[in-house]
């Protein structure tokens, strides 16, 4: 770091003459005062370089930039390039990638992570960014894919919007008539990228809508990552969802309650225990499906003082011949819930010795 500082000091002082010595010493003194914390504590040359560039407001006519030996000292992180297969937008330096395969919103976020650690479904912070994505990945023809999943969705209160990459929600550009009814199942957001929108002047490619249920395979992933990020790790491992400092995932496979607990342990966790309504809603949003196979999919969950029973539950509906009943969460409904009268996220009781297809686990 001190070698870098000496080079920068040389750039600041330059050739000492009677006309330049006082202004340059004043400039140096200002730099030291304004950046003394960085000089004392930084172990990263990039931090110091940024502090110098900011303090001195270096321009293309600066002596430091004209000096070939010190030109590297003021390079911006914005020059970082994207990985192969990703496209960079000059407006913010971020990197983007899409899939042309329709998937659910949840699977789309997982797909983004699988393409590169630190990648998420894209966040959008300006109309220019939305229109660049739409123009870059626009789908033409008479049978195009219409929507791209982005990382925006309503949070557990079904009111507040959040981006999966954790950036602030500082820009929303809805199509006319959206957002929709507030249906919790339609809490995930897409942007329209089809060229057919030009047939309707009321709509602009890149605008937001919440037309699809989060669990439908009717939109394609649009991913984004920051190439300047020094930390590309995710709080939770791939396929695990973060909630209040914990990581949760769903394991699929036919198993009774005890075997399901062992499955969670095999994946480095334990069966999830849902402790309040906020957590219940978070798990519902993360793991509910739209499987309309005629089976109401349910997942084993652990015993808890909190409960979210479906109407009429618990009632040991499978019979008193089963001595032990355990908790399951409803993940999917059939025919709009008319067949069973349940909604996603409610609980039922089920014989512990019988099988379910899913279990919700917490990573340890």
VOBA-1610 file (N, C-alpha, C; in pm, whole numbers, padded with zeros to 5 digits, always signed):
BEGIN
Unk+00083-00121+00000Unk+00000+00000+00000Unk+00086+00125+00000Unk+00199+00121+00079Unk+00281+00241+00089Unk+00354+00269-00041Unk+00388+00164-00116Unk+00445+00188-00249Unk+00346+00263-00335Unk+00221+00224-00327Unk+00116+00292-00401Unk+00105+00436-00355Unk+00114+00458-00222Unk+00103+00593-00169Unk+00216+00681-00220Unk+00339+00624-00224Unk+00453+00702-00273Unk+00431+00741-00418Unk+00379+00649-00500Unk+00351+00681-00640Unk+00248+00791-00651Unk+00145+00782-00568Unk+00041+00885-00570Unk+00094+01018-00523Unk+00180+01013-00417Unk+00240+01135-00367Unk+00322+01202-00474Unk+00397+01121-00550Unk+00476+01175-00659Unk+00388+01239-00764Unk+00273+01178-00792Unk+00182+01233-00892Unk+00125+01365-00846Unk+00098+01374-00713Unk+00038+01497-00661Unk+00139+01612-00663Unk+00264+01581-00615Unk+00364+01687-00605Unk+00416+01727-00742Unk+00446+01625-00827Unk+00495+01652-00962Unk+00627+01727-00959Unk+00652+01808-01061Unk+00773+01888-01070Unk+00756+02011-00981Unk+00843+02026-00882Unk+00831+02135-00785Unk+00892+02261-00844Unk+00814+02366-00853Unk+00859+02497-00896Unk+00804+02600-00801Unk+00855+02722-00810Unk+00806+02828-00722Unk+00659+02853-00743Unk+00609+02828-00866Unk+00469+02856-00897Unk+00377+02746-00848Unk+00430+02622-00827Unk+00342+02509-00798Unk+00353+02457-00656Unk+00461+02487-00586Unk+00484+02420-00459Unk+00374+02446-00358Unk+00331+02571-00339Unk+00229+02597-00237Unk+00094+02536-00270Unk+00040+02554-00392Unk-00088+02490-00424Unk-00081+02338-00412Unk+00028+02277-00454Unk+00038+02132-00449Unk+00051+02082-00305Unk+00125+02154-00220Unk+00133+02114-00080Unk-00003+02127-00012Unk-00077+02231-00049Unk-00211+02246+00006Unk-00299+02130-00038Unk-00287+02092-00165Unk-00364+01979-00217Unk-00328+01850-00143Unk-00199+01827-00120Unk-00154+01708-00048Unk-00206+01709+00095Unk-00199+01825+00161Unk-00247+01834+00298Unk-00396+01803+00307Unk-00472+01852+00209Unk-00617+01824+00207Unk-00642+01675+00188Unk-00564+01615+00101Unk-00582+01471+00078Unk-00556+01391+00205Unk-00447+01424+00275Unk-00413+01351+00397Unk-00521+01367+00503Unk-00572+01488+00518Unk-00676+01513+00619Unk-00806+01441+00586Unk-00843+01443+00459Unk-00971+01386+00419Unk-00970+01233+00415Unk-00851+01175+00405Unk-00844+01030+00387Unk-00754+00962+00489Unk-00737+01025+00606Unk-00646+00967+00705Unk-00694+00832+00755Unk-00826+00813+00762Unk-00876+00682+00808Unk-00842+00572+00709Unk-00855+00603+00579Unk-00821+00503+00477Unk-00673+00470+00481Unk-00589+00574+00503Unk-00445+00551+00508Unk-00405+00467+00628Unk-00476+00487+00740Unk-00442+00414+00862Unk-00486+00269+00857Unk-00606+00245+00805Unk-00666+00113+00823Unk-00674+00028+00697Unk-00662+00087+00579Unk-00685+00010+00458Unk-00570-00084+00429Unk-00608-00211+00399Unk-00512-00308+00349Unk-00537-00334+00201Unk-00622-00255+00142Unk-00663-00279+00005Unk-00629-00157-00079Unk-00541-00176-00176Unk-00500-00064-00260Unk-00618-00001-00332Unk-00723-00079-00362Unk-00838-00026-00433Unk-00907+00082-00351Unk-00917+00059-00219Unk-00981+00157-00132Unk-00906+00289-00137Unk-00773+00281-00127Unk-00692+00401-00130Unk-00700+00471-00264Unk-00699+00391-00372Unk-00708+00451-00505Unk-00838+00526-00523Unk-00949+00468-00476Unk-01078+00535-00486Unk-01079+00663-00405Unk-01017+00659-00287Unk-01013+00778-00203Unk-00934+00889-00271Unk-00823+00853-00334Unk-00743+00952-00406Unk-00822+01012-00521Unk-00884+00924-00601Unk-00959+00971-00717Unk-01070+01065-00675Unk-01139+01031-00566Unk-01249+01114-00518Unk-01198+01246-00465Unk-01089+01242-00385Unk-01039+01363-00322Unk-00981+01460-00423Unk-00909+01407-00520Unk-00841+01492-00617Unk-00924+01524-00739Unk-01038+01451-00757Unk-01125+01473-00873Unk-01044+01466-01000Unk-00968+01360-01017Unk-00878+01345-01131Unk-00955+01344-01261Unk-00905+01408-01362Unk-00967+01413-01494Unk-00868+01361-01597Unk-00916+01358-01721Unk-00831+01303-01829Unk-00710+01391-01854Unk-00706+01514-01803Unk-00591+01601-01826Unk-00496+01599-01708Unk-00527+01517-01606Unk-00442+01511-01488Unk-00304+01457-01521Unk-00202+01511-01452Unk-00066+01459-01471Unk-00059+01312-01437Unk-00139+01269-01336Unk-00136+01129-01295Unk-00181+01037-01407Unk-00277+01083-01484Unk-00326+01000-01592Unk-00234+01004-01713Unk-00165+01114-01730Unk-00075+01124-01844Unk+00053+01045-01822Unk+00087+01022-01694Unk+00208+00948-01662Unk+00179+00799-01678Unk+00246+00735-01774Unk+00218+00595-01805Unk+00238+00505-01684Unk+00335+00536-01598Unk+00366+00449-01485Unk+00258+00452-01378Unk+00177+00559-01374Unk+00077+00570-01269Unk-00065+00562-01323Unk-00082+00538-01455Unk-00217+00535-01513Unk-00304+00430-01446Unk-00242+00315-01409Unk-00322+00208-01350Unk-00379+00247-01215Unk-00329+00348-01152Unk-00371+00381-01017Unk-00509+00444-01011Unk-00561+00491-01123Unk-00691+00556-01120Unk-00794+00482-01204Unk-00765+00358-01238Unk-00863+00279-01311Unk-00985+00254-01224Unk-01103+00266-01283Unk-01226+00244-01209Unk-01266+00098-01215Unk-01336+00053-01109Unk-01391-00082-01111Unk-01493-00100-01223Unk-01544+00009-01278Unk-01644+00001-01385Unk-01588-00065-01510Unk-01453-00078-01517Unk-01394-00142-01634Unk-01399-00294-01625Unk-01445-00347-01511Unk-01453-00493-01497Unk-01547-00551-01602Unk-01506-00662-01660Unk-01586-00722-01767Unk-01674-00834-01713Unk-01770-00873-01794Unk-01864-00978-01755Unk-01809-01115-01792Unk-01857-01217-01724Unk-01822-01355-01760Unk-01876-01388-01898Unk-01820-01490-01960Unk-01865-01534-02091Unk-02013-01571-02088Unk-02088-01525-02187Unk-02230-01554-02195Unk-02318-01449-02130Unk-02256-01350-02066Unk-02330-01241-02002Unk-02309-01114-02084Unk-02407-01023-02076Unk-02399-00896-02148Unk-02395-00782-02047Unk-02311-00684-02078Unk-02292-00571-01986Unk-02364-00448-02037Unk-02436-00381-01946Unk-02501-00254-01980Unk-02410-00140-01937Unk-02380-00053-02031Unk-02290+00058-02002Unk-02349+00157-01903Unk-02481+00153-01886Unk-02546+00247-01795Unk-02511+00227-01650Unk-02476+00103-01612Unk-02441+00079-01472Unk-02327-00021-01455Unk-02277-00078-01565Unk-02168-00172-01557Unk-02207-00311-01513Unk-02336-00335-01488Unk-02382-00466-01442Unk-02388-00567-01557Unk-02392-00695-01521Unk-02393-00804-01619Unk-02526-00878-01615Unk-02578-00915-01733Unk-02712-00973-01745Unk-02708-01098-01831Unk-02805-01186-01804Unk-02817-01309-01881Unk-02960-01360-01869Unk-03012-01423-01975Unk-03146-01480-01969Unk-03142-01626-02010Unk-03247-01695-01972Unk-03275-01829-02025Unk-03397-01817-02115Unk-03409-01901-02213Unk-03527-01901-02299Unk-03623-02012-02261Unk-03601-02074-02145Unk-03687-02181-02096Unk-03782-02128-01990Unk-03910-02146-02009Unk-04008-02103-01910Unk-03993-02186-01782Unk-04006-02119-01669Unk-03993-02186-01540Unk-04070-02108-01436Unk-04076-02159-01314Unk-04140-02085-01205Unk-04047-01975-01157Unk-04103-01881-01082Unk-04021-01774-01026Unk-03914-01830-00933Unk-03952-01928-00851Unk-03857-01985-00756Unk-03743-02055-00829Unk-03777-02135-00930Unk-03674-02204-01007Unk-03589-02105-01085Unk-03648-01993-01125Unk-03574-01890-01198Unk-03463-01830-01112Unk-03494-01802-00985Unk-03392-01749-00894Unk-03281-01851-00874Unk-03318-01977-00859Unk-03218-02083-00845Unk-03132-02093-00970Unk-03194-02079-01088Unk-03119-02089-01213Unk-03016-01977-01221Unk-03054-01858-01182Unk-02959-01746-01184Unk-02838-01777-01098Unk-02863-01827-00978Unk-02752-01861-00888Unk-02664-01968-00950Unk-02725-02064-01020Unk-02648-02174-01078Unk-02557-02125-01190Unk-02589-02011-01250Unk-02508-01958-01361Unk-02383-01887-01310Unk-02395-01831-01189Unk-02280-01763-01129Unk-02311-01732-00985Unk-02220-01766-00894Unk-02240-01732-00754Unk-02251-01580-00739Unk-02350-01535-00666Unk-02372-01392-00649Unk-02474-01336-00744Unk-02520-01416-00840Unk-02622-01371-00935Unk-02762-01394-00878Unk-02852-01301-00911Unk-02993-01312-00873Unk-03079-01276-00993Unk-03208-01305-00982Unk-03301-01245-01077Unk-03278-01094-01074Unk-03286-01031-01189Unk-03244-00892-01199Unk-03330-00797-01117Unk-03265-00701-01058Unk-03334-00585-01003Unk-03328-00475-01109Unk-03422-00381-01102Unk-03430-00272-01202Unk-03448-00141-01127Unk-03365-00044-01161Unk-03364+00080-01084Unk-03385+00205-01170Unk-03425+00186-01295Unk-03456+00301-01379Unk-03530+00253-01503Unk-03599+00345-01568Unk-03666+00311-01692Unk-03563+00275-01799Unk-03450+00343-01797Unk-03346+00314-01895Unk-03296+00170-01882Unk-03281+00124-01759Unk-03236-00015-01738Unk-03342-00113-01788Unk-03469-00087-01754Unk-03577-00176-01798Unk-03584-00182-01950Unk-03572-00068-02014Unk-03583-00066-02160Unk-03460-00129-02226Unk-03343-00116-02163Unk-03225-00182-02218Unk-03243-00334-02212Unk-03292-00386-02100Unk-03315-00531-02088Unk-03414-00577-02194Unk-03525-00502-02208Unk-03627-00540-02305Unk-03571-00537-02447Unk-03494-00435-02479Unk-03439-00422-02614Unk-03333-00528-02642Unk-03256-00562-02539Unk-03148-00660-02556Unk-03201-00801-02573Unk-03307-00832-02500Unk-03358-00969-02498Unk-03498-00979-02556Unk-03536-00883-02641Unk-03672-00882-02693Unk-03700-01008-02774Unk-03821-01057-02761Unk-03862-01179-02830Unk-03954-01143-02945Unk-03918-01184-03064Unk-03999-01152-03181Unk-04081-01271-03229Unk-04144-01252-03344Unk-04226-01359-03401Unk-04367-01359-03346Unk-04448-01446-03398Unk-04588-01452-03356Unk-04610-01543-03237Unk-04510-01622-03202Unk-04524-01708-03084Unk-04401-01689-02994Unk-04381-01567-02946Unk-04264-01542-02863Unk-04290-01576-02717Unk-04181-01590-02640Unk-04201-01588-02496Unk-04234-01443-02459Unk-04325-01424-02370Unk-04382-01292-02346Unk-04321-01222-02226Unk-04295-01297-02118Unk-04255-01234-01993Unk-04121-01288-01944Unk-04045-01203-01879Unk-03923-01242-01811Unk-03940-01219-01662Unk-03910-01323-01582Unk-03911-01304-01438Unk-03801-01207-01397Unk-03833-01117-01306Unk-03733-01032-01241Unk-03739-01060-01091Unk-03647-01002-01016Unk-03634-01036-00875Unk-03729-00965-00781Unk-03830-00899-00834Unk-03922-00823-00750Unk-04040-00910-00707Unk-04075-00903-00579Unk-04193-00972-00530Unk-04241-00905-00401Unk-04367-00929-00370Unk-04419-00878-00243Unk-04365-00963-00129Unk-04333-00899-00019Unk-04277-00970+00096Unk-04388-01036+00176Unk-04356-01079+00295Unk-04449-01159+00374Unk-04577-01083+00409Unk-04572-00950+00414Unk-04694-00875+00446Unk-04786-00858+00326Unk-04742-00911+00209Unk-04818-00904+00084Unk-04844-00760+00039Unk-04765-00667+00088Unk-04780-00526+00053Unk-04648-00466+00007Unk-04544-00486+00084Unk-04414-00428+00057Unk-04339-00509-00049Unk-04280-00441-00147Unk-04201-00508-00249Unk-04054-00512-00210Unk-03987-00622-00247Unk-03844-00639-00220Unk-03778-00700-00344Unk-03649-00671-00361Unk-03568-00733-00465Unk-03487-00847-00404Unk-03471-00957-00477Unk-03398-01070-00422Unk-03251-01040-00401Unk-03195-00941-00470Unk-03053-00909-00450Unk-03032-00812-00335Unk-03140-00773-00266Unk-03128-00689-00149Unk-03114-00541-00176Unk-03116-00499-00304Unk-03105-00357-00335Unk-03238-00286-00307Unk-03235-00155-00286Unk-03358-00083-00250Unk-03459-00080-00365Unk-03586-00082-00329Unk-03692-00068-00429Unk-03715+00082-00450Unk-03640+00137-00544Unk-03643+00281-00568Unk-03706+00317-00702Unk-03756+00217-00774Unk-03818+00244-00904Unk-03917+00134-00938Unk-04038+00172-00974Unk-04142+00078-01019Unk-04204+00135-01146Unk-04216+00052-01249Unk-04268+00098-01378Unk-04375-00001-01425Unk-04494+00013-01372Unk-04601-00082-01399Unk-04669-00056-01533Unk-04713-00164-01596Unk-04801-00151-01712Unk-04935-00094-01666Unk-05011-00036-01757Unk-05145+00012-01721Unk-05229-00101-01662Unk-05294-00075-01549Unk-05379-00175-01486Unk-05308-00266-01388Unk-05177-00244-01368Unk-05100-00326-01273Unk-05038-00235-01168Unk-05007-00289-01048Unk-05023-00428-01007Unk-05168-00470-00996Unk-05189-00603-00993Unk-05323-00658-01001Unk-05397-00659-00870Unk-05466-00767-00844Unk-05563-00775-00735Unk-05501-00786-00598Unk-05372-00811-00589Unk-05310-00835-00459Unk-05317-00980-00417Unk-05354-01069-00510Unk-05357-01212-00484Unk-05217-01256-00438Unk-05204-01317-00319Unk-05072-01359-00272Unk-05000-01452-00367Unk-05076-01529-00445Unk-05010-01621-00539Unk-04949-01546-00657Unk-04993-01422-00678Unk-04939-01341-00788Unk-04852-01230-00730Unk-04763-01268-00640Unk-04678-01170-00573Unk-04545-01150-00643Unk-04517-01228-00748Unk-04391-01220-00821Unk-04410-01140-00950Unk-04304-01072-00993Unk-04316-00973-01100Unk-04238-01017-01224Unk-04295-00986-01340Unk-04228-01006-01468Unk-04221-00873-01542Unk-04137-00868-01644Unk-04140-00757-01738Unk-04171-00814-01876Unk-04245-00735-01954Unk-04282-00778-02090Unk-04167-00750-02185Unk-04130-00850-02264Unk-04021-00833-02359Unk-04061-00870-02501Unk-04187-00900-02524Unk-04229-00940-02658Unk-04244-00819-02751Unk-04202-00836-02874Unk-04215-00729-02973Unk-04360-00705-03011Unk-04450-00798-02978Unk-04591-00780-03011Unk-04653-00663-02934Unk-04584-00614-02829Unk-04637-00499-02755Unk-04649-00375-02843Unk-04572-00371-02952Unk-04578-00254-03040Unk-04716-00242-03105Unk-04794-00352-03100Unk-04929-00346-03157Unk-05025-00272-03066Unk-04986-00251-02941Unk-05069-00179-02845Unk-04989-00063-02789Unk-05017+00060-02832Unk-04935+00174-02790Unk-04946+00204-02641Unk-05041+00144-02570Unk-05055+00169-02427Unk-04948+00098-02346Unk-04880+00000-02407Unk-04781-00080-02335Unk-04643-00055-02395Unk-04542-00057-02309Unk-04405-00039-02350Unk-04322-00157-02303Unk-04246-00221-02392Unk-04161-00331-02348Unk-04070-00286-02233Unk-04062-00369-02131Unk-03984-00337-02013Unk-04068-00300-01892Unk-04199-00273-01914Unk-04286-00241-01802Unk-04314-00366-01718Unk-04353-00343-01591Unk-04374-00451-01496Unk-04518-00499-01498Unk-04538-00627-01466Unk-04672-00678-01439Unk-04663-00794-01340Unk-04776-00828-01279Unk-04781-00943-01188Unk-04894-01037-01232Unk-04893-01069-01359Unk-05003-01145-01418Unk-04999-01292-01382Unk-04878-01347-01353Unk-04865-01492-01334Unk-04848-01528-01187Unk-04902-01646-01150Unk-04870-01703-01019Unk-04720-01733-01014Unk-04662-01718-00896Unk-04518-01742-00881Unk-04479-01884-00919Unk-04570-01978-00905Unk-04537-02118-00930Unk-04569-02167-01069Unk-04605-02076-01160Unk-04636-02119-01297Unk-04511-02116-01384Unk-04505-02209-01480Unk-04393-02215-01575Unk-04426-02133-01700Unk-04442-02002-01681Unk-04487-01919-01792Unk-04400-01795-01815Unk-04281-01793-01757Unk-04190-01681-01781Unk-04047-01733-01773Unk-03955-01656-01829Unk-03815-01697-01835Unk-03729-01615-01739Unk-03620-01671-01686Unk-03535-01597-01592Unk-03454-01487-01660Unk-03442-01374-01592Unk-03350-01267-01631Unk-03258-01242-01513Unk-03130-01266-01530Unk-03035-01264-01418Unk-02943-01142-01426Unk-02883-01111-01311Unk-02797-00993-01302Unk-02694-01014-01192Unk-02571-00966-01218Unk-02473-00963-01109Unk-02380-00843-01128Unk-02313-00807-01020Unk-02221-00694-01019Unk-02079-00747-01038Unk-02015-00716-01152Unk-01881-00772-01177Unk-01773-00711-01087Unk-01802-00602-01019Unk-01703-00539-00931Unk-01711-00591-00789Unk-01811-00675-00762Unk-01828-00723-00625Unk-01711-00810-00586Unk-01657-00783-00469Unk-01546-00864-00416Unk-01599-00986-00342Unk-01727-00985-00309Unk-01786-01096-00234Unk-01901-01153-00315Unk-01877-01264-00381Unk-01978-01326-00465Unk-02051-01438-00393Unk-02030-01449-00263Unk-02095-01558-00189Unk-02239-01522-00158Unk-02320-01623-00140Unk-02459-01604-00102Unk-02473-01637+00045Unk-02566-01570+00113Unk-02588-01599+00254Unk-02627-01745+00272Unk-02711-01794+00184Unk-02754-01934+00189Unk-02699-02009+00068Unk-02675-02137+00085Unk-02630-02219-00026Unk-02739-02227-00134Unk-02699-02271-00252Unk-02793-02283-00362Unk-02910-02373-00322Unk-03029-02330-00361Unk-03155-02399-00337Unk-03210-02379-00195Unk-03138-02303-00112Unk-03188-02270+00021Unk-03234-02125+00021Unk-03339-02095+00095Unk-03399-01962+00098Unk-03373-01899+00234Unk-03327-01774+00234Unk-03297-01706+00359Unk-03421-01645+00425Unk-03429-01660+00556Unk-03535-01595+00634Unk-03484-01569+00776Unk-03471-01440+00811Unk-03432-01395+00945Unk-03309-01470+00995Unk-03206-01473+00913Unk-03080-01531+00953Unk-03069-01681+00935Unk-03179-01749+00900Unk-03176-01892+00877Unk-03192-01924+00730Unk-03155-02046+00693Unk-03167-02092+00555Unk-03260-02213+00551Unk-03358-02206+00461Unk-03461-02310+00455Unk-03469-02367+00314Unk-03500-02495+00308Unk-03513-02561+00178Unk-03619-02669+00185Unk-03658-02718+00069Unk-03759-02823+00062Unk-03697-02946-00005Unk-03717-03061+00057Unk-03666-03188+00005Unk-03785-03269-00047Unk-03771-03317-00167Unk-03878-03395-00230Unk-03843-03543-00227Unk-03940-03623-00190Unk-03922-03767-00185Unk-04022-03828-00089Unk-04077-03943-00126Unk-04179-04008-00044Unk-04119-04056+00088Unk-04174-04008+00200Unk-04119-04045+00330Unk-04221-04020+00439Unk-04215-04103+00545Unk-04296-04075+00662Unk-04224-03969+00747Unk-04284-03934+00859Unk-04232-03822+00938Unk-04090-03848+00986Unk-04061-03963+01041Unk-03929-03992+01094Unk-03824-03997+00984Unk-03860-04057+00871Unk-03766-04062+00758Unk-03741-03923+00702Unk-03844-03839+00703Unk-03829-03702+00655Unk-03730-03624+00743Unk-03736-03648+00873Unk-03639-03584+00963Unk-03497-03626+00928Unk-03479-03753+00899Unk-03347-03802+00860Unk-03301-03740+00728Unk-03397-03715+00637Unk-03362-03651+00509Unk-03307-03511+00533Unk-03371-03436+00623Unk-03320-03302+00655Unk-03179-03311+00712Unk-03155-03408+00800Unk-03022-03425+00858Unk-02919-03460+00752Unk-02961-03539+00654Unk-02870-03579+00546Unk-02826-03459+00464Unk-02910-03356+00459Unk-02877-03233+00386Unk-02818-03127+00478Unk-02773-03169+00596Unk-02708-03076+00687Unk-02802-02988+00764Unk-02923-03037+00792Unk-03020-02953+00860Unk-03109-03031+00955Unk-03223-02973+00983Unk-03324-03034+01066Unk-03461-02994+01012Unk-03565-03066+01051Unk-03698-03031+01005Unk-03736-02891+01055Unk-03791-02810+00966Unk-03825-02672+01001Unk-03940-02668+01101Unk-03928-02578+01199Unk-04033-02550+01295Unk-04082-02408+01270Unk-04209-02393+01234Unk-04265-02263+01202Unk-04319-02200+01330Unk-04267-02083+01364Unk-04291-02026+01496Unk-04392-01912+01501Unk-04425-01852+01386Unk-04522-01743+01388Unk-04579-01724+01249Unk-04676-01632+01238Unk-04746-01612+01111Unk-04656-01556+01003Unk-04560-01471+01040Unk-04469-01416+00940Unk-04384-01526+00878Unk-04333-01615+00962Unk-04253-01725+00910Unk-04337-01818+00826Unk-04462-01843+00869Unk-04550-01930+00791Unk-04572-01874+00651Unk-04593-01744+00644Unk-04616-01681+00514Unk-04489-01686+00429Unk-04374-01667+00492Unk-04248-01675+00418Unk-04228-01814+00358Unk-04257-01918+00436Unk-04243-02055+00385Unk-04346-02083+00276Unk-04467-02032+00293Unk-04571-02051+00191Unk-04528-01989+00059Unk-04479-01865+00066Unk-04439-01797-00056Unk-04320-01867-00122Unk-04230-01918-00041Unk-04108-01979-00095Unk-04133-02116-00157Unk-04222-02195-00099Unk-04229-02335-00138Unk-04364-02382-00191Unk-04465-02295-00193Unk-04592-02340-00248Unk-04580-02359-00398Unk-04663-02446-00455Unk-04656-02479-00597Unk-04793-02464-00660Unk-04797-02480-00791Unk-04923-02480-00863Unk-04943-02613-00933Unk-04898-02719-00870Unk-04913-02852-00925Unk-05062-02888-00928Unk-05118-02901-01047Unk-05262-02930-01059Unk-05281-03075-01104Unk-05204-03164-01040Unk-05208-03304-01081Unk-05327-03379-01022Unk-05403-03313-00938Unk-05513-03380-00870Unk-05477-03418-00729Unk-05353-03390-00689Unk-05306-03420-00553Unk-05271-03288-00486Unk-05322-03269-00365Unk-05285-03151-00288Unk-05153-03178-00219Unk-05043-03130-00278Unk-04911-03158-00222Unk-04896-03093-00085Unk-04833-03166+00005Unk-04814-03120+00141Unk-04672-03154+00186Unk-04620-03076+00283Unk-04484-03097+00332Unk-04485-03115+00483Unk-04406-03210+00531Unk-04389-03227+00675Unk-04324-03103+00736Unk-04372-03061+00851Unk-04309-02956+00930Unk-04308-03001+01076Unk-04221-02940+01155Unk-04206-02981+01294Unk-04316-02928+01384Unk-04327-02988+01503Unk-04425-02945+01602Unk-04388-02808+01656Unk-04490-02725+01683Unk-04465-02588+01727Unk-04582-02538+01812Unk-04557-02450+01910Unk-04667-02388+01984Unk-04759-02306+01893Unk-04702-02251+01783Unk-04782-02178+01684Unk-04851-02279+01592Unk-04966-02242+01538Unk-05034-02327+01440Unk-05111-02242+01340Unk-05134-02299+01224Unk-05213-02232+01119Unk-05306-02335+01055Unk-05392-02393+01138Unk-05476-02504+01093Unk-05577-02462+00988Unk-05596-02550+00891Unk-05705-02534+00795Unk-05838-02548+00870Unk-05947-02495+00812Unk-06077-02509+00878Unk-06109-02655+00911Unk-06151-02680+01035Unk-06186-02814+01076Unk-06071-02902+01118Unk-05948-02849+01111Unk-05830-02927+01148Unk-05777-02879+01283Unk-05709-02966+01357Unk-05682-03108+01330Unk-05803-03196+01366Unk-05820-03302+01291Unk-05937-03387+01315Unk-05911-03536+01295Unk-05784-03574+01276Unk-05747-03715+01257Unk-05836-03782+01152Unk-05842-03718+01035Unk-05934-03762+00930Unk-05902-03902+00879Unk-05777-03948+00893Unk-05741-04080+00841Unk-05779-04193+00938Unk-05830-04157+01053Unk-05881-04261+01142Unk-05806-04273+01272Unk-05874-04327+01373Unk-05815-04342+01506Unk-05723-04462+01516Unk-05717-04542+01410Unk-05625-04655+01412Unk-05479-04609+01411Unk-05459-04483+01370Unk-05325-04424+01373Unk-05310-04350+01506Unk-05213-04390+01584Unk-05199-04336+01719Unk-05126-04202+01723Unk-05051-04170+01618Unk-04972-04048+01619Unk-04995-03969+01491Unk-05029-03841+01506Unk-05048-03752+01393Unk-04944-03639+01399Unk-04895-03600+01284Unk-04794-03494+01275Unk-04843-03383+01182Unk-04769-03271+01182Unk-04812-03152+01108Unk-04760-03152+00964Unk-04845-03111+00871Unk-04802-03087+00733Unk-04856-02953+00687Unk-04782-02889+00596Unk-04827-02764+00535Unk-04875-02792+00393Unk-04988-02735+00356Unk-05042-02751+00221Unk-04962-02663+00125Unk-04906-02724+00020Unk-04824-02652-00078Unk-04900-02622-00206Unk-04994-02707-00243Unk-05068-02684-00367Unk-05214-02719-00345Unk-05298-02662-00427Unk-05441-02687-00419Unk-05490-02737-00554Unk-05605-02799-00555Unk-05662-02855-00677Unk-05793-02785-00708Unk-05811-02745-00836Unk-05934-02678-00878Unk-05966-02559-00791Unk-05863-02474-00770Unk-05886-02354-00691Unk-05919-02380-00546Unk-05888-02500-00496Unk-05915-02533-00357Unk-06053-02591-00335Unk-06132-02603-00440Unk-06270-02649-00422Unk-06277-02795-00380Unk-06180-02877-00427Unk-06187-03020-00395Unk-06163-03048-00248Unk-06070-02971-00188Unk-06035-02998-00050Unk-06074-02883+00044Unk-06103-02769-00010Unk-06139-02655+00073Unk-06022-02592+00145Unk-05899-02618+00097Unk-05781-02564+00162Unk-05719-02454+00076Unk-05637-02372+00137Unk-05554-02275+00066Unk-05408-02305+00097Unk-05320-02260+00011Unk-05178-02283+00034Unk-05133-02218+00165Unk-05050-02290+00237Unk-04994-02236+00360Unk-05064-02281+00487Unk-05186-02336+00475Unk-05254-02385+00595Unk-05199-02521+00634Unk-05227-02562+00758Unk-05177-02689+00807Unk-05289-02791+00818Unk-05251-02916+00805Unk-05341-03027+00836Unk-05264-03126+00923Unk-05337-03215+00988Unk-05273-03323+01062Unk-05278-03450+00978Unk-05173-03530+00989Unk-05161-03648+00903Unk-05087-03755+00981Unk-05124-03884+00965Unk-05056-03989+01039Unk-04905-03989+01016Unk-04831-03985+01125Unk-04685-03975+01116Unk-04623-04092+01042Unk-04686-04208+01047Unk-04628-04327+00986Unk-04657-04338+00836Unk-04747-04255+00786Unk-04776-04254+00642Unk-04683-04158+00570Unk-04687-04162+00438Unk-04590-04086+00359Unk-04646-03954+00306Unk-04558-03856+00297Unk-04581-03733+00223Unk-04470-03718+00121Unk-04489-03628+00025Unk-04390-03613-00082Unk-04283-03508-00055Unk-04302-03427+00050Unk-04209-03317+00074Unk-04184-03301+00224Unk-04072-03236+00257Unk-04043-03192+00393Unk-03969-03059+00383Unk-04004-02964+00469Unk-03934-02836+00476Unk-03826-02846+00582Unk-03702-02813+00544Unk-03587-02827+00633Unk-03523-02692+00661Unk-03455-02684+00773Unk-03373-02568+00807Unk-03227-02611+00807Unk-03144-02536+00736Unk-03002-02569+00728Unk-02932-02526+00857Unk-02845-02609+00909Unk-02771-02579+01033Unk-02627-02541+01003
//
